[in-house]
Amino acid sequence: MEDQIDRIPIYLKMTLTIREAAEYSNIGINKIDSMLRTPNCPFVLFVGTKKLVKRKEFEEYISQKLII
């Protein structure tokens, strides 16, 4: 079962880990982590204490920005 989860392409996942988001966007892990810590971040999803990145919202956020 876990092998099937790992085979899902990043572009099909609803949420990404910080590492996956960094790989997907070519933005550093530390920068993404600091973006997730900002108040009212539109693409953060908390699962307990774990932070996940909402992929579609993250894509929209990046497409609207000139400088991150």
C-alpha positions as CSV (number, residue, x, y, z in Angstrom):
1,M,0.0,0.0,0.0
2,E,2.8,2.5,0.9
3,D,4.5,1.8,-2.4
4,Q,1.4,2.9,-4.3
5,I,1.3,6.2,-2.3
6,D,4.9,6.9,-3.2
7,R,4.2,6.4,-6.9
8,I,1.7,9.2,-7.1
9,P,3.3,12.0,-9.1
10,I,3.8,15.2,-7.2
11,Y,1.6,17.2,-9.7
12,L,-1.4,15.0,-8.8
13,K,-1.1,15.2,-5.0
14,M,-3.4,17.6,-3.1
15,T,-0.9,18.4,-0.4
16,L,2.9,18.3,-0.4
17,T,5.5,18.0,2.3
18,I,7.9,20.9,2.5
19,R,10.6,18.8,0.8
20,E,8.2,17.9,-2.1
21,A,7.2,21.5,-2.5
22,A,10.8,22.5,-2.6
23,E,11.5,19.9,-5.3
24,Y,8.4,20.9,-7.2
25,S,9.0,24.6,-7.2
26,N,12.8,24.8,-7.0
27,I,12.5,27.0,-3.9
28,G,14.6,26.1,-0.9
29,I,13.2,24.2,2.1
30,N,14.0,27.0,4.5
31,K,12.3,29.6,2.4
32,I,9.1,27.5,2.0
33,D,9.2,26.9,5.8
34,S,9.4,30.6,6.5
35,M,6.6,31.3,4.0
36,L,4.4,28.7,5.8
37,R,5.0,30.5,9.1
38,T,3.7,33.8,7.9
39,P,0.3,34.7,9.4
40,N,-2.7,33.8,7.1
41,C,-0.5,31.9,4.7
42,P,-3.0,30.8,1.9
43,F,-1.4,27.5,1.2
44,V,-0.6,26.0,4.6
45,L,-2.5,23.0,6.0
46,F,-1.8,21.9,9.6
47,V,-2.3,18.2,10.4
48,G,-1.6,18.2,14.1
49,T,1.8,19.9,14.3
50,K,2.8,18.9,10.8
51,K,2.7,21.6,8.1
52,L,1.7,20.6,4.6
53,V,1.5,22.7,1.4
54,K,-1.7,22.9,-0.5
55,R,-0.4,22.4,-4.0
56,K,-3.0,24.3,-6.1
57,E,-2.9,27.3,-3.7
58,F,0.9,27.2,-3.7
59,E,1.0,27.2,-7.5
60,E,-1.5,30.2,-7.6
61,Y,0.5,32.1,-5.0
62,I,3.8,31.6,-6.9
63,S,2.2,32.6,-10.3
64,Q,1.1,35.9,-8.8
65,K,4.4,36.8,-7.2
66,L,7.3,38.5,-8.9
67,I,9.7,38.3,-5.9
68,I,9.6,35.8,-3.1
